[in-house]
Amino acid sequence: PCYVVLPSEKIEEISRIFPQLKLVFIARDLVDRAWSALIMELRNQTSGLTAGSFADGSGIQTCHNARDPKKPKKSVMSVAQKRRMQELSSPSSQPDSYYMERLRNATHDSRSNYAKHLRNWYEHFPPETILIVDYRDIESDPRGTLSKIVQHIGLHEEEARKYVESLDDRVLGQRVNAATSDQLRIDDSTASIKSSQPSSSDYFLSQRPNLKRRMQKYLQHHAIEFNALLKEKGYLWRLDEYDGNGREMT
């Protein structure tokens, strides 16, 4: 989202410097994307961080390197601090009104407007240099999706096939940064999240149907506009569109 929302003049500058650039945009369901962003924002605020920055956080003890006392080591928290941060960053710690207020924030609303920002990129790059990928295909057909992407960025079909076939299933099935709650089940042997388990953030939203319906209603127009762009560019798939009651539109 950070890159796609660049202003037109920046995109024009990129096109001049890198005229042969190949672009990939992965389109996630609008409610799922927004909810993930809101939870990440809440977690960052709880940790004393702001988006795009790295810090020790508030109230976290900093250890020192035994070999060099002046050199900071990794920051650590007590068990009580960890528990308190988990409570404050839990999605259940905030009412529905909090999430809707944040969703209406200019930053979150803008990053949900896929069509508007992609049209800026299409103004400066030929359509064949931009590949729009359905996020759902990453889970349902990871090898096929990866093959499509690597061919788009320059590998020949046979090279792409050999590369994708060489990858281990565990590598393709690994989910990175899916969520950071202690309710996630982690497979320590592969450091990957079991794909059969829904992320805790998804679980919390499923337990708040009224909030989910409100988010669907608010984001519906963005989904409709993006689907119109997909049709215009020749794509056969669509993102979900919802009516006021949260039902998928056909």
ABEGO torsion letter per residue (X at the ends): XAAAABBAAAAAAAAAABAABBBBBBBBBAAAAAAAAAAAAAAAAAAGBBBGBBBAEBGBBBBBBAABAABBBBBBBBAAAAAAAAAAABAAABBAAAAAAAAABAAAAAAABAAAAAAAAAAABBAAABBBBBAAAAAABAAAAAAAAAAAAGBBAAAAAAAAAABBAAAAABBBGABABAABBBBAAAGBBBAABBBAAAAAAAABAAAAAAAAAAAAAAAAAAAAAAAAAGBABBBBBBBAAGBBBX
